[in-house]
């Protein structure tokens, strides 16, 4: 648009100068004054300056747009990296197992309730690629964390599986929390275009009576080779060492 305006000004100024030239210089020797010629030269100079100003403004706007686009790209990359870093700071399945054992002992001793969730995330399309996938999973973890209380804990059990330990809440309360988490995840997933998810939950003492039952339930929601029980057995074997 700016270049079009500059071109239009240049064409109009050139046309007007062409029409003015014969009238200004035809009687230059008989008029005895140089005012018309000075006005003509001034008009030409001002026209050139105006065209140069419009072109310079257009180039400045173009540079600013490029700079803004670069800054937006850098900000987006920084946000993606921050979301990906969220996964690296989360406690893993080993910590989940230890915390689950501790919370179950506390619940069974004090007569309180205990609930456990496993959230599986299925990435869609381009979001399944490594870089955007980590960022999307980080956003999903943040969405879950926003709906948890201070005493609740979230863990990354496997790349696309999150575990949540919710002490003091039983089967009745866990449904409300699950609905809140589902709503938060739906907002992050952009109506399912980024990922789909599934939330499984189990509560003590309504649905189970032992820590082993809780571990079996969580293990059943994970891929068979990634189950908590198999991980515990591997760690136990590694601690004992070969006989």
C-alpha positions as CSV (number, residue, x, y, z in Angstrom):
1,X,0.0,0.0,0.0
2,X,2.8,2.4,0.8
3,X,4.7,1.7,-2.4
4,X,1.5,2.2,-4.3
5,X,1.0,5.6,-2.7
6,X,4.7,6.5,-3.4
7,X,4.2,5.5,-7.1
8,X,1.0,7.5,-7.4
9,X,2.7,10.6,-5.9
10,X,5.7,10.2,-8.2
11,X,3.5,9.9,-11.3
12,X,1.2,12.9,-10.4
13,X,4.2,15.0,-9.5
14,X,6.0,14.1,-12.7
15,X,2.9,14.9,-14.8
16,X,2.3,18.2,-13.1
17,X,6.0,19.2,-13.5
18,X,5.8,18.3,-17.2
19,X,2.7,20.6,-17.6
20,X,4.4,23.4,-15.6
21,X,7.7,23.3,-17.4
22,X,6.6,25.1,-20.6
23,X,4.8,27.8,-18.7
24,X,7.7,28.4,-16.3
25,X,10.6,28.5,-18.8
26,X,8.9,29.7,-22.0
27,X,9.1,33.4,-21.0
28,X,12.1,33.1,-18.7
29,X,14.1,35.9,-20.6
30,X,11.2,38.4,-20.8
31,X,9.7,38.3,-17.2
32,X,12.9,39.5,-15.5
33,X,12.2,37.4,-12.3
34,X,13.3,33.9,-11.3
35,X,10.4,33.3,-8.9
36,X,8.5,30.9,-11.2
37,X,11.7,28.9,-11.8
38,X,12.5,28.8,-8.0
39,X,8.9,27.7,-7.3
40,X,9.2,25.0,-10.0
41,X,12.5,23.6,-8.6
42,X,11.1,23.8,-5.1
43,X,8.0,21.8,-6.2
44,X,10.3,19.1,-7.7
45,X,12.5,18.9,-4.6
46,X,9.4,18.6,-2.3
47,X,7.9,16.0,-4.5
48,X,11.1,13.9,-4.4
49,X,11.3,14.3,-0.6
50,X,7.7,13.3,-0.2
51,X,8.2,10.1,-2.3
52,X,11.4,9.3,-0.3
53,X,9.6,9.8,3.0
54,X,6.7,7.5,2.0
55,X,9.2,4.8,0.8
56,X,11.2,5.1,4.0
57,X,8.1,4.8,6.1
58,X,7.1,1.7,4.2
59,X,10.5,0.1,4.6
60,X,10.5,0.9,8.3
61,X,7.0,-0.7,8.7
62,X,8.3,-3.7,6.8
63,X,11.3,-4.0,9.1
64,X,9.1,-3.6,12.2
65,X,6.8,-6.4,11.0
66,X,9.7,-8.7,10.4
67,X,11.0,-7.9,13.9
68,X,7.6,-8.5,15.5
69,X,7.3,-11.8,13.6
70,X,10.7,-12.9,14.8
71,X,9.9,-11.9,18.4
72,X,6.6,-13.8,18.3
73,X,8.5,-16.8,17.0
74,X,11.1,-16.6,19.7
75,X,8.4,-16.1,22.4
76,X,6.5,-19.2,21.0
77,X,9.7,-21.2,21.1
78,X,10.5,-20.1,24.6
79,X,7.0,-21.1,25.8
80,X,7.3,-24.5,24.1
81,X,10.7,-25.0,25.8
82,X,9.2,-24.0,29.1
83,X,6.4,-26.5,28.7
84,X,8.9,-29.2,27.7
85,X,11.1,-28.4,30.7
86,X,8.0,-28.9,32.9
87,X,8.2,-32.6,32.2
88,X,11.9,-32.9,33.3
89,X,11.1,-31.3,36.7
90,X,8.2,-33.7,37.4
91,X,8.9,-36.7,39.8
92,X,8.9,-40.0,38.1
93,X,7.3,-43.4,38.7
94,X,9.8,-44.4,41.4
95,X,8.8,-41.4,43.5
96,X,5.2,-42.1,42.7
97,X,5.5,-45.6,44.1
98,X,7.2,-44.3,47.3
99,X,4.6,-41.6,47.8
100,X,1.7,-44.0,47.2
101,X,3.0,-46.4,49.8
102,X,3.5,-43.5,52.3
103,X,0.1,-42.0,51.7
104,X,-1.6,-45.4,52.0
105,X,0.0,-46.1,55.3
106,X,-1.1,-42.7,56.5
107,X,-4.6,-43.2,55.3
108,X,-5.0,-46.7,56.8
109,X,-3.6,-45.5,60.1
110,X,-5.7,-42.3,60.4
111,X,-8.8,-43.7,58.8
112,X,-8.7,-41.1,56.0
113,X,-9.5,-41.7,52.3
114,X,-7.1,-41.8,49.4
115,X,-7.6,-41.6,45.7
116,X,-5.3,-42.2,42.8
117,X,-5.7,-41.1,39.1
118,X,-3.9,-42.2,36.0
119,X,-4.2,-39.8,33.0
120,X,-3.3,-41.1,29.6
121,X,-2.7,-38.6,26.8
122,X,-2.9,-39.6,23.1
123,X,-1.2,-37.0,20.9
124,X,-2.7,-36.3,17.5
125,X,-1.2,-35.4,14.2
126,X,1.9,-33.1,14.2
127,X,1.7,-32.9,17.9
128,X,3.0,-36.4,18.1
129,X,6.4,-35.2,16.8
130,X,9.1,-35.0,19.5
131,X,9.4,-31.2,20.0
132,X,5.7,-30.2,19.8
133,X,4.8,-33.4,21.6
134,X,6.9,-32.6,24.7
135,X,5.5,-29.1,24.7
136,X,1.9,-30.3,24.5
137,X,2.5,-32.9,27.2
138,X,4.0,-30.1,29.4
139,X,0.9,-28.0,28.8
140,X,-1.3,-31.0,29.7
141,X,0.6,-31.5,33.0
142,X,0.2,-27.8,33.8
143,X,-3.5,-28.0,33.1
144,X,-3.8,-30.9,35.5
145,X,-1.7,-29.2,38.2
146,X,-3.9,-26.1,38.1
147,X,-6.9,-28.2,39.3
148,X,-5.0,-29.9,42.1
149,X,-4.8,-28.8,45.8
150,X,-1.5,-28.0,47.5
151,X,-1.4,-31.4,49.2
152,X,-2.0,-33.3,45.9
153,X,0.9,-34.6,43.8
154,X,1.3,-35.2,40.1
155,X,4.0,-37.6,38.6
156,X,5.1,-38.6,35.1
157,X,4.8,-42.4,35.0
158,X,5.7,-42.8,31.4
159,X,6.0,-40.3,28.5
160,X,2.2,-40.0,27.9
161,X,1.0,-41.2,31.3
162,X,0.5,-39.0,34.4
163,X,-0.2,-40.3,37.9
164,X,-2.0,-38.2,40.5
165,X,-2.2,-38.9,44.2
166,X,-5.0,-37.2,46.1
167,X,-5.1,-37.8,49.8
168,X,-8.1,-37.2,52.0
169,X,-10.7,-37.6,49.2
170,X,-12.7,-40.7,48.4
171,X,-14.9,-41.8,45.5
172,X,-17.5,-39.1,45.9
173,X,-15.0,-36.2,45.8
174,X,-12.8,-37.7,43.1
175,X,-15.6,-37.4,40.5
176,X,-15.7,-33.7,40.9
177,X,-11.9,-33.4,40.6
178,X,-12.0,-35.6,37.5
179,X,-14.6,-33.3,35.9
180,X,-12.5,-30.2,36.7
181,X,-9.4,-31.9,35.2
182,X,-11.3,-33.0,32.1
183,X,-12.5,-29.5,31.5
184,X,-9.0,-28.0,31.9
185,X,-7.5,-30.6,29.6
186,X,-10.2,-30.0,27.0
187,X,-9.3,-26.3,26.9
188,X,-5.6,-27.1,26.4
189,X,-6.3,-29.7,23.8
190,X,-8.3,-27.2,21.7
191,X,-11.4,-29.4,21.5
192,X,-9.4,-32.6,20.9
193,X,-7.3,-31.3,18.0
194,X,-4.0,-31.5,19.9
195,X,-4.6,-34.7,21.9
196,X,-7.2,-36.9,23.5
197,X,-7.1,-38.1,27.0
198,X,-8.5,-40.7,29.4
199,X,-8.8,-40.5,33.2
200,X,-9.0,-43.5,35.4
201,X,-9.3,-43.3,39.1
202,X,-9.6,-45.6,42.2
203,X,-10.3,-44.7,45.8
204,X,-9.5,-46.2,49.2
205,X,-11.4,-47.7,51.1
206,X,-14.5,-47.7,48.8
207,X,-12.9,-49.6,45.9
208,X,-9.9,-51.2,47.4
209,X,-8.6,-52.4,50.7
210,X,-4.8,-52.6,50.3
211,X,-1.8,-50.8,48.8
212,X,-1.3,-53.8,46.5
213,X,-4.7,-53.4,45.1
214,X,-4.0,-49.7,44.3
215,X,-0.7,-50.7,42.6
216,X,-2.4,-53.4,40.6
217,X,-5.1,-50.9,39.4
218,X,-2.5,-48.4,38.4
219,X,-0.4,-51.1,36.7
220,X,-3.5,-52.2,34.8
221,X,-3.9,-48.7,33.3
222,X,-0.3,-48.5,32.1
223,X,1.1,-50.5,29.1
224,X,2.0,-54.0,30.3
225,X,5.8,-53.5,29.9
226,X,5.6,-50.3,31.8
227,X,3.7,-51.4,34.8
228,X,4.6,-50.2,38.3
229,X,5.0,-53.8,39.6
230,X,7.4,-54.7,36.9
231,X,9.4,-51.6,37.6
232,X,9.5,-52.4,41.3
233,X,10.7,-55.9,40.5
234,X,13.5,-54.5,38.3
235,X,14.6,-52.0,40.9
236,X,14.5,-54.7,43.6
237,X,16.6,-57.0,41.5
238,X,19.1,-54.2,40.8
239,X,19.4,-53.5,44.5
240,X,20.0,-57.2,45.4
241,X,22.4,-57.7,42.5
242,X,23.4,-61.1,41.0
243,X,23.7,-64.0,43.4
